[in-house]
Amino acid sequence: MGFSVSKQIGERSCPNGFDDFVEQNFASAYRFAFCLALAHDRATRIVEATFGEAKALQESEAKVDKVWVLEALHRKWRACHPAKYDTNGSEDYAVAGERSIRIEDVAHMDCDRVLKILHRMSPAHRLVLSLFYFEQLSHEEIARILELRPETVFSRLAQAKVLLRQTLERSRGDASLHSVGPEHSAEGSG
């Protein structure tokens, strides 16, 4: 698949120059690259290569924006890791009657735990959640970046949200069991 950039006059996509463009978009690019690679050095390399490509395209008066950068990162990653994402069977979805996290619980969540759970999720779920929540992209932009149909993004996002909530709830339950202490957990078991 070729690049989806459109011609612009000058640098309208970044009026203050390429350095400002990098400054505005580096955090998003790095977050997404880390979400893909789950390793700092690989994420850094792929981001640097992508911004190098973006600079060359911008110098040729092509429009390069945040969505293009994220799309290019995903394309580069997929070129090296072509395996299809498995969204069937390896992770369970909505379990009837399982309690979900309430909005009041969010303030007491451990951010490190949330990130660890997110990083353990399949790429299919992790990427769509990352783009939707961290980058606040539309379903159409996510579809473009991940090369999916928009309706696939809707269903995958719904599955990923349920899976994340359930995993967080289980994780929170496990943490509370560990904090109770062995003498209390033995009493409750039998």
N, C-alpha and C positions, 0 to 999 in steps of 0.2 A: 504494500500500500504506500502510495506516495505522500509527500507532505501536503497538508491542507492549509496552505498559507495563501493569502490574497495580496495583490500588489497595493501599495499605498504610496502616496507622494511624501517624500521625506521620511521623518520618523514620527508620524502621528500616533503610532501605538505607544510610543514612549517619548514625549516631547523633550524631556530633560536629558536624553542620551541613554546609551546602553548601560552605563554604570548605575543609573537610577532604576532602570528596568530590572537589573540583577538584584539590587537592594530591595525592591518592592516584591520580587517573586522568589528570592532564594529560599526563604523559610518554607513556603508552600512546596517548592520543588524538593527540598531536602526531606521534609516530612513524608512526602509521597514516595520518594526514592527509598527512604528507610523502611517504609511500610512494604515496599516491594522486596528489598534485599534483606531486611532485618540485620544489617551489619553496617557500621559506620563507614568503613573504608570503601566498600562497594557502593554505598549510597553517594559518598563524596565523588567517586570517580564518574559515576553515571551522570550526576548533576553537572560536574565540570564539563564533560563531553557535550551534554545537551546545551549548556549555555554557550559553548564554543560554536556549536552549530547554529544557535539562535543569533549570535553576533554576525556570523557570515550571511545569514539570510536577511537580517535587518539592514546590513550594509548594502544589500542588493535591492533595498526598498521593499522588502516583503513585510507584511504585517505579522508580527510575532507577539502573542499575548500569553497570559497565564495558562489558558486551556491548551494552547499549542505546546507549551513547555511540558505540561503534565502528559499530554498525548505522546509527545516525543519520548519522554522517560519511559512510559509504558511500552511503547513500540521497541525501544532499545532493550528493555528487560525481556520482553517476549522473544526477541531475536535470539537471545542467549538461553532462554528457559521456555522452550516451546510447548511443554506439556500442558494439556488442557486442565482447567480447574475442575476439581471434582466437588460438586455440590450435592451429590446424592449418596446417602448411605453412611458417610463417615461422621456426620454430625446429626444429632436429632433436633427436631423442631418442636413447636408448641406441644406441650404435654397438657392434656386437659386437667384442669383443677390445680395446676402448679401455680403457686403464689408468685406474683411478679413484683419487681421493685416499685415502690411508690415514690412519688415526687419528693416527699418529705425525706426519704432515705438518701437522696442524691447528695445533699450537703454533707453527709457523714461518710461518703465513699472515699476510699484510698485511691488517689489517682494512679499511683504505681501499680496497684492491683488491676485497675481497669486497663492500663496499657499492656501489662503482661498477658491478660486474657485476650485482648485484641490481637496481640502479636502471635498468640497460639492458634488463632482462628485460621481457617483456610484462606488462601489469597482471594478467592472469589468473594468471600464475605468481608474480609479485612479491608480490601481496596474500596469497595462500594461504601462502607461505613466511613472510612477515612476521607474520601472525596466529599461525601454528603455532610458530615459533621465538622471536620477540621477545615476543609476548604470551602464549605458552604456553596457547592456547585449545584446547578439544576440537574434534573434527571437527563435532560438532553445533552448537557455537557459531559456528564458521567458516561452516558452511552457512547458519545464520540471518543472520549479518552480510552475507555475499555473495549471499544469496538463491539458493542452490544446493541441490541434493539432496545428502545426506551421501555417497552413493556417488560423486558427481561430485567432491566434496572429496577423497576418497581417491585417485582416479585423477589428479586435477590435482596433488595434493601429490607423488605418486610421480613424475610427469613433471617437475615443477619441481625436485625433489631431484636427479634424474638430470641435467637440464640445467645446474643450478648446479654440480654436481661436474665435469661435462665442461668447462664454460666455465672454471672455476677451474683445472683441469688444463692446458687449452690456454694459459690466461693465464700460468700458472707456467712452462710450457715456453717461451713467447715471452719471458718475462722472463729466463730463464736463457740463452737465445740472445743476448739483447742484452748480458748481463753478460760473455759469453765474450770478446767483442772481435772485430773484423773479421778479424784475421789467423787466429784459430782457426776461425771459422765458414767461411772460404774453404777451409781445409784439409779440413774435414769434408764439404764439398759435392762433392768430386769426385775 
